[in-house]
Amino acid sequence: MLFWHLGASIAIARYTFRDEKMDLRFLALGALLPDIVDTPIGLAMWDSFQSVRLVAHSLLAAVAVMVLVLIRTRRGRPRRRWMAVAVGMLFHLFLDAMWDSQETLLWPFLGTVFSEQAYATAGAYVASVISDPLVWALEVVGVAYLLVLARRGNLGDSAARNTFVQTGVIEVPIPEG
């Protein structure tokens, strides 16, 4: 799910951290990173893993990114930007309800096997995802939130769009409480 992870992660981050200057580009990268890494590997090696949720869907991956950011950056804007990647990864795990796949979420602490998905082939998995009404409904919610945010941020205007592309900041106030 692309737009669900993007929209929901941005919404959760904006209303949880209440940081109007958060670089949403880095947050979006983190929100998509587990699927960018694991899905191609899982589909290509379905016979071995029976899943598209592998290492990047583990807490260890998000914590490793967080520790790497802490080691490689100093306080300030670069650290805040890169920490948003780890936060986005954690939101992805939450939005995927990874607590239901503990072998993967807590990999490798519960063993080296990932939680298997209940499909005989990668094709059956893909067909299931494409035909799942819940997937489509969540994608619509994600697109709707992103469109509302873009409209409120006046991203139709080239100056606002350039600001967003250059800084990752969208000029939309976060309402109180």
Backbone hydrogen bonds, N-H to C=O, Kabsch-Sander energy under -0.5 kcal/mol:
donor,donor_aa,acceptor,acceptor_aa,energy
6,L,2,L,-2.1
7,G,3,F,-2.9
8,A,4,W,-2.4
9,S,5,H,-1.6
10,I,6,L,-2.3
11,A,7,G,-2.5
12,I,8,A,-2.9
13,A,9,S,-2.5
14,R,10,I,-2.7
15,Y,11,A,-2.3
16,T,12,I,-2.0
17,F,13,A,-2.4
18,R,13,A,-0.7
18,R,14,R,-1.0
20,E,18,R,-0.8
22,M,19,D,-1.3
24,L,22,M,-1.1
24,L,168,G,-2.9
26,F,23,D,-0.6
27,L,23,D,-1.5
28,A,24,L,-2.5
29,L,25,R,-2.0
30,G,26,F,-2.2
31,A,27,L,-2.4
32,L,28,A,-1.4
33,L,29,L,-1.9
35,D,32,L,-0.6
36,I,32,L,-2.4
37,V,33,L,-2.5
38,D,34,P,-2.6
39,T,35,D,-1.6
41,I,37,V,-0.8
42,G,38,D,-3.3
43,L,39,T,-2.7
44,A,40,P,-2.3
45,M,41,I,-2.2
46,W,43,L,-1.0
48,S,45,M,-1.2
49,F,45,M,-2.1
50,Q,46,W,-2.5
54,L,52,V,-0.7
57,H,54,L,-1.7
58,S,55,V,-2.0
59,L,105,L,-2.9
61,A,55,V,-0.5
62,A,58,S,-1.4
63,V,59,L,-2.8
64,A,60,L,-2.6
65,V,61,A,-2.2
66,M,62,A,-2.2
67,V,63,V,-2.9
68,L,64,A,-2.5
69,V,65,V,-2.4
70,L,66,M,-2.2
71,I,67,V,-2.3
72,R,68,L,-2.7
73,T,69,V,-1.6
79,R,74,R,-0.7
80,R,76,G,-2.2
81,R,77,R,-2.8
82,W,78,P,-2.5
83,M,79,R,-2.6
84,A,80,R,-1.1
84,A,81,R,-0.6
85,V,82,W,-1.1
86,A,82,W,-0.9
87,V,83,M,-2.2
88,G,84,A,-2.5
89,M,85,V,-2.1
90,L,86,A,-2.2
91,F,87,V,-2.4
92,H,88,G,-2.1
93,L,89,M,-2.0
94,F,90,L,-2.0
95,L,91,F,-3.0
96,D,92,H,-1.9
97,A,94,F,-1.6
98,M,93,L,-2.2
100,D,97,A,-2.1
101,S,98,M,-2.2
104,T,101,S,-0.9
105,L,101,S,-2.7
106,L,102,Q,-2.7
107,W,104,T,-1.5
109,F,106,L,-2.2
110,L,111,G,-0.5
111,G,108,P,-1.4
117,Q,50,Q,-3.4
119,Y,117,Q,-1.8
125,Y,121,T,-1.7
126,V,122,A,-2.7
127,A,123,G,-2.7
128,S,124,A,-2.0
129,V,125,Y,-2.4
130,I,126,V,-2.6
131,S,127,A,-1.7
132,D,128,S,-0.6
132,D,129,V,-0.9
136,W,132,D,-1.7
137,A,133,P,-2.6
138,L,134,L,-2.7
139,E,135,V,-2.2
140,V,136,W,-2.2
141,V,137,A,-2.1
142,G,138,L,-2.4
143,V,139,E,-2.7
144,A,140,V,-2.8
145,Y,141,V,-2.4
146,L,142,G,-2.3
147,L,143,V,-2.7
148,V,144,A,-2.4
149,L,145,Y,-2.7
150,A,146,L,-2.5
151,R,147,L,-2.5
152,R,148,V,-2.8
153,G,149,L,-2.1
154,N,151,R,-1.4
155,L,150,A,-2.7
157,D,154,N,-2.0
161,R,157,D,-2.5
162,N,158,S,-2.7
163,T,159,A,-2.2
164,F,160,A,-2.3
165,V,161,R,-2.7
166,Q,162,N,-2.4
167,T,163,T,-2.5
168,G,163,T,-0.5
168,G,164,F,-2.6
169,V,163,T,-0.5
171,E,169,V,-0.5
172,V,170,I,-2.2
